[in-house]
Amino acid sequence: MSHAHEQPHLDNDHEDPDGWATWAIGIGGSFLLVATVAIACGIYYRAATTEAFGKSVNIRYEQRDLVRDAQRAVLLEAAHWVSHQDPNTGEEVNRLVLPINDAMNIIVGNEN
């Protein structure tokens, strides 16, 4: 049995594709990949910063307001107004008096 030395699959062989088309598809695909990754990163970081703002900033202000309200309540509970007359001018002066221990505890944060 003898075989022909011809290669039939090479009969319809075509030339290589155009080099410029290959470069254009490669560069276009690269830009598309970079743009897709950049957009995905932008979406991710925007969501992360929005979540961080909601978790840290809003809670911090809320805690600050709670502490301020608690301090105000302690002040109103322990403080009292004292009226006396100024000997030089003869005017009546009203002062808010707060025991020093209560004032120190409020400043330190040990609200009693």
N, CA, C and O atoms as CSV, one atom per row, in Angstrom:
chain,resi,resn,atom,element,x,y,z
A,1,MET,N,N,0.806,-1.149,0.000
A,1,MET,CA,C,0.000,0.000,0.000
A,1,MET,C,C,0.869,1.239,0.000
A,1,MET,O,O,1.767,1.389,0.829
A,2,SER,N,N,0.613,2.049,-0.861
A,2,SER,CA,C,1.424,3.253,-0.950
A,2,SER,C,C,0.556,4.472,-0.659
A,2,SER,O,O,-0.614,4.548,-1.033
A,3,HIS,N,N,1.176,5.400,0.014
A,3,HIS,CA,C,0.486,6.633,0.364
A,3,HIS,C,C,1.048,7.767,-0.458
A,3,HIS,O,O,2.239,7.821,-0.767
A,4,ALA,N,N,0.180,8.643,-0.792
A,4,ALA,CA,C,0.635,9.813,-1.525
A,4,ALA,C,C,1.274,10.774,-0.522
A,4,ALA,O,O,0.811,10.911,0.610
A,5,HIS,N,N,2.294,11.404,-0.940
A,5,HIS,CA,C,2.998,12.330,-0.063
A,5,HIS,C,C,2.362,13.718,-0.052
A,5,HIS,O,O,2.966,14.666,0.451
A,6,GLU,N,N,1.212,13.845,-0.572
A,6,GLU,CA,C,0.505,15.123,-0.569
A,6,GLU,C,C,-0.218,15.302,0.766
A,6,GLU,O,O,-0.652,14.333,1.388
A,7,GLN,N,N,-0.331,16.489,1.166
A,7,GLN,CA,C,-1.047,16.807,2.405
A,7,GLN,C,C,-2.334,17.517,2.027
A,7,GLN,O,O,-2.332,18.706,1.708
A,8,PRO,N,N,-3.443,16.769,2.066
A,8,PRO,CA,C,-4.691,17.333,1.555
A,8,PRO,C,C,-5.231,18.490,2.408
A,8,PRO,O,O,-5.955,19.339,1.888
A,9,HIS,N,N,-4.898,18.543,3.698
A,9,HIS,CA,C,-5.441,19.620,4.524
A,9,HIS,C,C,-4.758,20.962,4.250
A,9,HIS,O,O,-5.234,21.997,4.717
A,10,LEU,N,N,-3.685,20.963,3.524
A,10,LEU,CA,C,-2.999,22.196,3.200
A,10,LEU,C,C,-3.418,22.759,1.840
A,10,LEU,O,O,-2.938,23.810,1.416
A,11,ASP,N,N,-4.310,22.049,1.173
A,11,ASP,CA,C,-4.734,22.529,-0.138
A,11,ASP,C,C,-5.503,23.838,-0.030
A,11,ASP,O,O,-5.356,24.710,-0.886
A,12,ASN,N,N,-6.300,23.986,0.981
A,12,ASN,CA,C,-7.116,25.188,1.121
A,12,ASN,C,C,-6.524,26.145,2.160
A,12,ASN,O,O,-7.248,26.932,2.770
A,13,ASP,N,N,-5.262,26.074,2.346
A,13,ASP,CA,C,-4.597,26.913,3.347
A,13,ASP,C,C,-4.647,28.386,2.921
A,13,ASP,O,O,-4.437,28.722,1.756
A,14,HIS,N,N,-4.927,29.242,3.890
A,14,HIS,CA,C,-4.988,30.685,3.634
A,14,HIS,C,C,-3.814,31.354,4.314
A,14,HIS,O,O,-3.117,30.763,5.138
A,15,GLU,N,N,-3.624,32.573,3.951
A,15,GLU,CA,C,-2.540,33.339,4.555
A,15,GLU,C,C,-2.896,33.708,5.992
A,15,GLU,O,O,-4.046,33.571,6.409
A,16,ASP,N,N,-1.909,34.174,6.739
A,16,ASP,CA,C,-2.132,34.637,8.108
A,16,ASP,C,C,-3.051,35.859,8.082
A,16,ASP,O,O,-3.108,36.575,7.082
A,17,PRO,N,N,-3.780,36.099,9.201
A,17,PRO,CA,C,-4.644,37.288,9.244
A,17,PRO,C,C,-3.804,38.558,9.187
A,17,PRO,O,O,-2.602,38.551,9.452
A,18,ASP,N,N,-4.465,39.623,8.840
A,18,ASP,CA,C,-3.793,40.913,8.725
A,18,ASP,C,C,-3.224,41.309,10.089
A,18,ASP,O,O,-3.905,41.177,11.105
A,19,GLY,N,N,-2.001,41.785,10.116
A,19,GLY,CA,C,-1.332,42.145,11.358
A,19,GLY,C,C,-1.981,43.311,12.063
A,19,GLY,O,O,-2.062,43.320,13.292
A,20,TRP,N,N,-2.452,44.306,11.310
A,20,TRP,CA,C,-3.080,45.475,11.921
A,20,TRP,C,C,-4.392,45.117,12.597
A,20,TRP,O,O,-4.719,45.658,13.654
A,21,ALA,N,N,-5.138,44.215,11.999
A,21,ALA,CA,C,-6.399,43.780,12.614
A,21,ALA,C,C,-6.123,43.052,13.930
A,21,ALA,O,O,-6.855,43.236,14.902
A,22,THR,N,N,-5.093,42.244,13.967
A,22,THR,CA,C,-4.741,41.526,15.188
A,22,THR,C,C,-4.333,42.510,16.283
A,22,THR,O,O,-4.745,42.365,17.434
A,23,TRP,N,N,-3.537,43.494,15.933
A,23,TRP,CA,C,-3.129,44.510,16.910
A,23,TRP,C,C,-4.329,45.322,17.399
A,23,TRP,O,O,-4.451,45.604,18.591
A,24,ALA,N,N,-5.212,45.694,16.473
A,24,ALA,CA,C,-6.384,46.493,16.838
A,24,ALA,C,C,-7.291,45.720,17.798
A,24,ALA,O,O,-7.780,46.285,18.776
A,25,ILE,N,N,-7.515,44.443,17.528
A,25,ILE,CA,C,-8.357,43.636,18.415
A,25,ILE,C,C,-7.683,43.472,19.777
A,25,ILE,O,O,-8.360,43.534,20.804
A,26,GLY,N,N,-6.379,43.267,19.808
A,26,GLY,CA,C,-5.649,43.112,21.067
A,26,GLY,C,C,-5.674,44.377,21.911
A,26,GLY,O,O,-5.923,44.324,23.115
A,27,ILE,N,N,-5.413,45.520,21.271
A,27,ILE,CA,C,-5.415,46.799,22.001
A,27,ILE,C,C,-6.829,47.156,22.453
A,27,ILE,O,O,-7.026,47.604,23.583
A,28,GLY,N,N,-7.808,46.958,21.579
A,28,GLY,CA,C,-9.201,47.230,21.949
A,28,GLY,C,C,-9.661,46.346,23.105
A,28,GLY,O,O,-10.348,46.815,24.012
A,29,GLY,N,N,-9.289,45.088,23.072
A,29,GLY,CA,C,-9.641,44.179,24.165
A,29,GLY,C,C,-8.969,44.588,25.471
A,29,GLY,O,O,-9.565,44.480,26.543
A,30,SER,N,N,-7.729,45.058,25.376
A,30,SER,CA,C,-7.014,45.501,26.573
A,30,SER,C,C,-7.698,46.724,27.175
A,30,SER,O,O,-7.898,46.784,28.388
A,31,PHE,N,N,-8.059,47.702,26.341
A,31,PHE,CA,C,-8.773,48.883,26.850
A,31,PHE,C,C,-10.115,48.502,27.470
A,31,PHE,O,O,-10.497,49.042,28.507
A,32,LEU,N,N,-10.820,47.582,26.843
A,32,LEU,CA,C,-12.096,47.130,27.375
A,32,LEU,C,C,-11.912,46.451,28.727
A,32,LEU,O,O,-12.720,46.661,29.632
A,33,LEU,N,N,-10.875,45.649,28.881
A,33,LEU,CA,C,-10.595,44.985,30.153
A,33,LEU,C,C,-10.241,46.005,31.238
A,33,LEU,O,O,-10.744,45.920,32.358
A,34,VAL,N,N,-9.380,46.963,30.908
A,34,VAL,CA,C,-8.984,47.984,31.879
A,34,VAL,C,C,-10.192,48.831,32.283
A,34,VAL,O,O,-10.357,49.135,33.465
A,35,ALA,N,N,-11.030,49.211,31.339
A,35,ALA,CA,C,-12.213,50.015,31.650
A,35,ALA,C,C,-13.182,49.233,32.538
A,35,ALA,O,O,-13.755,49.795,33.472
A,36,THR,N,N,-13.366,47.964,32.260
A,36,THR,CA,C,-14.262,47.134,33.065
A,36,THR,C,C,-13.752,47.019,34.498
A,36,THR,O,O,-14.532,47.146,35.441
A,37,VAL,N,N,-12.460,46.783,34.671
A,37,VAL,CA,C,-11.878,46.669,36.007
A,37,VAL,C,C,-11.966,48.009,36.743
A,37,VAL,O,O,-12.276,48.036,37.935
A,38,ALA,N,N,-11.699,49.114,36.052
A,38,ALA,CA,C,-11.776,50.434,36.690
A,38,ALA,C,C,-13.199,50.751,37.136
A,38,ALA,O,O,-13.389,51.268,38.237
A,39,ILE,N,N,-14.174,50.464,36.335
A,39,ILE,CA,C,-15.566,50.708,36.703
A,39,ILE,C,C,-15.965,49.832,37.888
A,39,ILE,O,O,-16.633,50.302,38.809
A,40,ALA,N,N,-15.564,48.574,37.872
A,40,ALA,CA,C,-15.881,47.674,38.989
A,40,ALA,C,C,-15.228,48.159,40.277
A,40,ALA,O,O,-15.850,48.111,41.339
A,41,CYS,N,N,-13.984,48.625,40.199
A,41,CYS,CA,C,-13.302,49.160,41.389
A,41,CYS,C,C,-13.999,50.418,41.894
A,41,CYS,O,O,-14.155,50.600,43.101
A,42,GLY,N,N,-14.413,51.274,40.991
A,42,GLY,CA,C,-15.125,52.487,41.386
A,42,GLY,C,C,-16.424,52.175,42.101
A,42,GLY,O,O,-16.746,52.806,43.107
A,43,ILE,N,N,-17.168,51.214,41.594
A,43,ILE,CA,C,-18.420,50.820,42.238
A,43,ILE,C,C,-18.144,50.246,43.617
A,43,ILE,O,O,-18.849,50.564,44.575
A,44,TYR,N,N,-17.122,49.402,43.725
A,44,TYR,CA,C,-16.791,48.784,45.010
A,44,TYR,C,C,-16.366,49.839,46.036
A,44,TYR,O,O,-16.875,49.841,47.157
A,45,TYR,N,N,-15.450,50.727,45.673
A,45,TYR,CA,C,-14.959,51.707,46.637
A,45,TYR,C,C,-16.014,52.744,47.005
A,45,TYR,O,O,-16.013,53.248,48.128
A,46,ARG,N,N,-16.897,53.065,46.095
A,46,ARG,CA,C,-17.991,53.976,46.435
A,46,ARG,C,C,-18.913,53.324,47.464
A,46,ARG,O,O,-19.328,53.970,48.427
A,47,ALA,N,N,-19.226,52.069,47.263
A,47,ALA,CA,C,-20.077,51.358,48.228
A,47,ALA,C,C,-19.367,51.230,49.574
A,47,ALA,O,O,-20.000,51.360,50.621
A,48,ALA,N,N,-18.063,50.978,49.554
A,48,ALA,CA,C,-17.308,50.828,50.801
A,48,ALA,C,C,-17.250,52.138,51.571
A,48,ALA,O,O,-17.415,52.137,52.791
A,49,THR,N,N,-17.019,53.250,50.892
A,49,THR,CA,C,-16.950,54.539,51.595
A,49,THR,C,C,-18.321,54.965,52.103
A,49,THR,O,O,-18.420,55.564,53.174
A,50,THR,N,N,-19.377,54.667,51.357
A,50,THR,CA,C,-20.722,54.987,51.819
A,50,THR,C,C,-21.051,54.189,53.073
A,50,THR,O,O,-21.648,54.708,54.016
A,51,GLU,N,N,-20.652,52.919,53.071
A,51,GLU,CA,C,-20.897,52.072,54.239
A,51,GLU,C,C,-20.069,52.548,55.429
A,51,GLU,O,O,-20.562,52.582,56.557
A,52,ALA,N,N,-18.812,52.914,55.181
A,52,ALA,CA,C,-17.947,53.398,56.262
A,52,ALA,C,C,-18.496,54.694,56.846
A,52,ALA,O,O,-18.464,54.884,58.062
A,53,PHE,N,N,-18.995,55.580,56.003
A,53,PHE,CA,C,-19.582,56.840,56.482
A,53,PHE,C,C,-20.782,56.554,57.365
A,53,PHE,O,O,-20.949,57.159,58.424
A,54,GLY,N,N,-21.610,55.632,56.920
A,54,GLY,CA,C,-22.797,55.291,57.696
A,54,GLY,C,C,-22.469,54.631,59.018
A,54,GLY,O,O,-23.187,54.816,60.001
A,55,LYS,N,N,-21.392,53.864,59.052
A,55,LYS,CA,C,-21.053,53.147,60.279
A,55,LYS,C,C,-20.276,54.006,61.261
A,55,LYS,O,O,-20.524,53.923,62.464
A,56,SER,N,N,-19.352,54.822,60.799
A,56,SER,CA,C,-18.503,55.546,61.744
A,56,SER,C,C,-18.995,56.953,62.042
A,56,SER,O,O,-19.091,57.322,63.213
A,57,VAL,N,N,-19.304,57.737,61.047
A,57,VAL,CA,C,-19.648,59.138,61.265
A,57,VAL,C,C,-20.999,59.285,61.940
A,57,VAL,O,O,-21.114,60.009,62.928
A,58,ASN,N,N,-22.014,58.621,61.435
A,58,ASN,CA,C,-23.345,58.773,62.009
A,58,ASN,C,C,-23.407,58.242,63.430
A,58,ASN,O,O,-24.070,58.833,64.283
A,59,ILE,N,N,-22.731,57.144,63.695
A,59,ILE,CA,C,-22.739,56.583,65.044
A,59,ILE,C,C,-21.978,57.497,65.987
A,59,ILE,O,O,-22.395,57.699,67.127
A,60,ARG,N,N,-20.872,58.049,65.525
A,60,ARG,CA,C,-20.089,58.930,66.380
A,60,ARG,C,C,-20.925,60.132,66.824
A,60,ARG,O,O,-20.894,60.490,68.002
A,61,TYR,N,N,-21.661,60.756,65.922
A,61,TYR,CA,C,-22.487,61.900,66.280
A,61,TYR,C,C,-23.630,61.476,67.195
A,61,TYR,O,O,-24.014,62.212,68.104
A,62,GLU,N,N,-24.161,60.305,66.953
A,62,GLU,CA,C,-25.243,59.811,67.785
A,62,GLU,C,C,-24.753,59.573,69.216
A,62,GLU,O,O,-25.440,59.926,70.175
A,63,GLN,N,N,-23.583,58.985,69.358
A,63,GLN,CA,C,-23.013,58.764,70.689
A,63,GLN,C,C,-22.697,60.093,71.368
A,63,GLN,O,O,-22.922,60.254,72.568
A,64,ARG,N,N,-22.176,61.040,70.597
A,64,ARG,CA,C,-21.863,62.350,71.157
A,64,ARG,C,C,-23.119,63.021,71.697
A,64,ARG,O,O,-23.102,63.616,72.774
A,65,ASP,N,N,-24.204,62.920,70.942
A,65,ASP,CA,C,-25.462,63.527,71.395
A,65,ASP,C,C,-25.994,62.841,72.646
A,65,ASP,O,O,-26.533,63.493,73.540
A,66,LEU,N,N,-25.838,61.521,72.702
A,66,LEU,CA,C,-26.286,60.807,73.896
A,66,LEU,C,C,-25.483,61.218,75.123
A,66,LEU,O,O,-26.049,61.407,76.199
A,67,VAL,N,N,-24.157,61.360,74.970
A,67,VAL,CA,C,-23.310,61.777,76.089
A,67,VAL,C,C,-23.665,63.196,76.513
A,67,VAL,O,O,-23.748,63.483,77.707
A,68,ARG,N,N,-23.871,64.075,75.558
A,68,ARG,CA,C,-24.225,65.458,75.871
A,68,ARG,C,C,-25.555,65.532,76.618
A,68,ARG,O,O,-25.685,66.285,77.583
A,69,ASP,N,N,-26.539,64.753,76.174
A,69,ASP,CA,C,-27.834,64.753,76.852
A,69,ASP,C,C,-27.724,64.197,78.265
A,69,ASP,O,O,-28.384,64.687,79.182
A,70,ALA,N,N,-26.894,63.177,78.443
A,70,ALA,CA,C,-26.701,62.618,79.785
A,70,ALA,C,C,-26.015,63.628,80.699
A,70,ALA,O,O,-26.381,63.757,81.867
A,71,GLN,N,N,-25.024,64.343,80.175
A,71,GLN,CA,C,-24.341,65.360,80.980
A,71,GLN,C,C,-25.296,66.496,81.336
A,71,GLN,O,O,-25.264,67.006,82.456
A,72,ARG,N,N,-26.125,66.884,80.409
A,72,ARG,CA,C,-27.097,67.955,80.669
A,72,ARG,C,C,-28.093,67.526,81.754
A,72,ARG,O,O,-28.470,68.324,82.611
A,73,ALA,N,N,-28.511,66.259,81.705
A,73,ALA,CA,C,-29.437,65.762,82.725
A,73,ALA,C,C,-28.794,65.755,84.102
A,73,ALA,O,O,-29.443,66.094,85.092
A,74,VAL,N,N,-27.512,65.370,84.175
A,74,VAL,CA,C,-26.808,65.376,85.456
A,74,VAL,C,C,-26.663,66.797,85.970
A,74,VAL,O,O,-26.837,67.044,87.163
A,75,LEU,N,N,-26.348,67.734,85.086
A,75,LEU,CA,C,-26.232,69.136,85.495
A,75,LEU,C,C,-27.540,69.663,86.066
A,75,LEU,O,O,-27.550,70.316,87.110
A,76,LEU,N,N,-28.625,69.383,85.391
A,76,LEU,CA,C,-29.914,69.896,85.853
A,76,LEU,C,C,-30.343,69.232,87.159
A,76,LEU,O,O,-31.069,69.823,87.958
A,77,GLU,N,N,-29.889,68.003,87.364
A,77,GLU,CA,C,-30.261,67.292,88.584
A,77,GLU,C,C,-29.513,67.827,89.802
A,77,GLU,O,O,-30.117,67.997,90.861
A,78,ALA,N,N,-28.215,68.097,89.677
A,78,ALA,CA,C,-27.395,68.483,90.822
A,78,ALA,C,C,-27.258,69.997,90.979
A,78,ALA,O,O,-26.927,70.479,92.062
A,79,ALA,N,N,-27.506,70.732,89.930
A,79,ALA,CA,C,-27.280,72.179,89.982
A,79,ALA,C,C,-28.500,72.901,90.535
A,79,ALA,O,O,-29.624,72.402,90.483
A,80,HIS,N,N,-28.245,74.083,91.061
A,80,HIS,CA,C,-29.331,74.938,91.521
A,80,HIS,C,C,-28.904,76.405,91.360
A,80,HIS,O,O,-27.718,76.737,91.339
A,81,TRP,N,N,-29.900,77.243,91.252
A,81,TRP,CA,C,-29.642,78.667,91.067
A,81,TRP,C,C,-29.556,79.365,92.424
A,81,TRP,O,O,-30.326,79.083,93.342
A,82,VAL,N,N,-28.593,80.286,92.520
A,82,VAL,CA,C,-28.421,81.083,93.737
A,82,VAL,C,C,-28.530,82.550,93.343
A,82,VAL,O,O,-27.897,83.000,92.389
A,83,SER,N,N,-29.342,83.283,94.091
A,83,SER,CA,C,-29.497,84.717,93.834
A,83,SER,C,C,-28.843,85.488,94.973
A,83,SER,O,O,-29.025,85.156,96.145
A,84,HIS,N,N,-28.088,86.510,94.624
A,84,HIS,CA,C,-27.538,87.403,95.642
A,84,HIS,C,C,-27.439,88.807,95.050
A,84,HIS,O,O,-27.488,88.999,93.835
A,85,GLN,N,N,-27.301,89.758,95.928
A,85,GLN,CA,C,-27.259,91.151,95.486
A,85,GLN,C,C,-25.806,91.614,95.478
A,85,GLN,O,O,-25.070,91.425,96.447
A,86,ASP,N,N,-25.410,92.228,94.355
A,86,ASP,CA,C,-24.055,92.763,94.221
A,86,ASP,C,C,-23.955,94.038,95.070
A,86,ASP,O,O,-24.727,94.975,94.867
A,87,PRO,N,N,-22.999,94.080,96.032
A,87,PRO,CA,C,-22.927,95.258,96.906
A,87,PRO,C,C,-22.484,96.522,96.168
A,87,PRO,O,O,-22.858,97.617,96.589
A,88,ASN,N,N,-21.724,96.426,95.115
A,88,ASN,CA,C,-21.226,97.610,94.404
A,88,ASN,C,C,-22.311,98.269,93.560
A,88,ASN,O,O,-22.477,99.488,93.589
A,89,THR,N,N,-23.038,97.461,92.817
A,89,THR,CA,C,-24.034,98.029,91.904
A,89,THR,C,C,-25.448,97.938,92.440
A,89,THR,O,O,-26.326,98.677,91.995
A,90,GLY,N,N,-25.680,97.054,93.375
A,90,GLY,CA,C,-27.019,96.890,93.925
A,90,GLY,C,C,-27.916,96.020,93.070
A,90,GLY,O,O,-29.106,95.896,93.362
A,91,GLU,N,N,-27.377,95.411,92.018
A,91,GLU,CA,C,-28.179,94.553,91.140
A,91,GLU,C,C,-28.233,93.134,91.707
A,91,GLU,O,O,-27.326,92.687,92.409
A,92,GLU,N,N,-29.310,92.452,91.384
A,92,GLU,CA,C,-29.447,91.063,91.804
A,92,GLU,C,C,-28.778,90.180,90.742
A,92,GLU,O,O,-29.038,90.320,89.547
A,93,VAL,N,N,-27.911,89.269,91.206
A,93,VAL,CA,C,-27.151,88.403,90.307
A,93,VAL,C,C,-27.591,86.958,90.541
A,93,VAL,O,O,-27.646,86.496,91.681
A,94,ASN,N,N,-27.898,86.262,89.476
A,94,ASN,CA,C,-28.262,84.839,89.542
A,94,ASN,C,C,-27.095,84.013,89.017
A,94,ASN,O,O,-26.565,84.278,87.938
A,95,ARG,N,N,-26.701,83.006,89.798
A,95,ARG,CA,C,-25.610,82.116,89.394
A,95,ARG,C,C,-26.072,80.674,89.482
A,95,ARG,O,O,-26.870,80.316,90.349
A,96,LEU,N,N,-25.570,79.858,88.586
A,96,LEU,CA,C,-25.829,78.429,88.619
A,96,LEU,C,C,-24.721,77.786,89.431
A,96,LEU,O,O,-23.545,77.913,89.091
A,97,VAL,N,N,-25.083,77.102,90.494
A,97,VAL,CA,C,-24.098,76.503,91.390
A,97,VAL,C,C,-24.148,74.995,91.215
A,97,VAL,O,O,-25.217,74.385,91.206
A,98,LEU,N,N,-22.973,74.414,91.078
A,98,LEU,CA,C,-22.827,72.974,90.910
A,98,LEU,C,C,-21.704,72.508,91.822
A,98,LEU,O,O,-20.618,73.087,91.784
A,99,PRO,N,N,-21.921,71.489,92.637
A,99,PRO,CA,C,-20.847,70.995,93.489
A,99,PRO,C,C,-19.642,70.558,92.654
A,99,PRO,O,O,-19.801,69.974,91.582
A,100,ILE,N,N,-18.435,70.846,93.153
A,100,ILE,CA,C,-17.215,70.597,92.390
A,100,ILE,C,C,-17.024,69.118,92.086
A,100,ILE,O,O,-16.541,68.767,91.010
A,101,ASN,N,N,-17.392,68.257,93.008
A,101,ASN,CA,C,-17.253,66.818,92.753
A,101,ASN,C,C,-18.136,66.370,91.601
A,101,ASN,O,O,-17.718,65.559,90.775
A,102,ASP,N,N,-19.350,66.893,91.540
A,102,ASP,CA,C,-20.238,66.563,90.428
A,102,ASP,C,C,-19.692,67.100,89.112
A,102,ASP,O,O,-19.777,66.426,88.085
A,103,ALA,N,N,-19.136,68.303,89.134
A,103,ALA,CA,C,-18.560,68.885,87.923
A,103,ALA,C,C,-17.394,68.052,87.424
A,103,ALA,O,O,-17.276,67.799,86.225
A,104,MET,N,N,-16.524,67.618,88.345
A,104,MET,CA,C,-15.383,66.783,87.935
A,104,MET,C,C,-15.837,65.456,87.375
A,104,MET,O,O,-15.282,64.984,86.382
A,105,ASN,N,N,-16.824,64.849,87.981
A,105,ASN,CA,C,-17.332,63.565,87.480
A,105,ASN,C,C,-17.953,63.710,86.109
A,105,ASN,O,O,-17.804,62.829,85.263
A,106,ILE,N,N,-18.644,64.805,85.881
A,106,ILE,CA,C,-19.247,65.024,84.563
A,106,ILE,C,C,-18.159,65.182,83.513
A,106,ILE,O,O,-18.266,64.624,82.421
A,107,ILE,N,N,-17.117,65.936,83.831
A,107,ILE,CA,C,-16.033,66.156,82.864
A,107,ILE,C,C,-15.303,64.860,82.577
A,107,ILE,O,O,-14.993,64.572,81.421
A,108,VAL,N,N,-15.024,64.078,83.595
A,108,VAL,CA,C,-14.311,62.813,83.415
A,108,VAL,C,C,-15.176,61.797,82.693
A,108,VAL,O,O,-14.663,60.940,81.973
A,109,GLY,N,N,-16.475,61.886,82.879
A,109,GLY,CA,C,-17.375,60.951,82.224
A,109,GLY,C,C,-18.016,60.000,83.193
A,109,GLY,O,O,-18.779,59.131,82.771
A,110,ASN,N,N,-17.740,60.122,84.493
A,110,ASN,CA,C,-18.366,59.283,85.504
A,110,ASN,C,C,-19.627,59.980,85.987
A,110,ASN,O,O,-19.628,60.649,87.020
A,111,GLU,N,N,-20.689,59.815,85.230
A,111,GLU,CA,C,-21.923,60.510,85.561
A,111,GLU,C,C,-22.611,59.779,86.695
A,111,GLU,O,O,-22.924,58.595,86.571
A,112,ASN,N,N,-22.849,60.464,87.788
A,112,ASN,CA,C,-23.520,59.842,88.941
A,112,ASN,C,C,-24.895,60.418,89.095
A,112,ASN,O,O,-25.628,60.030,90.006
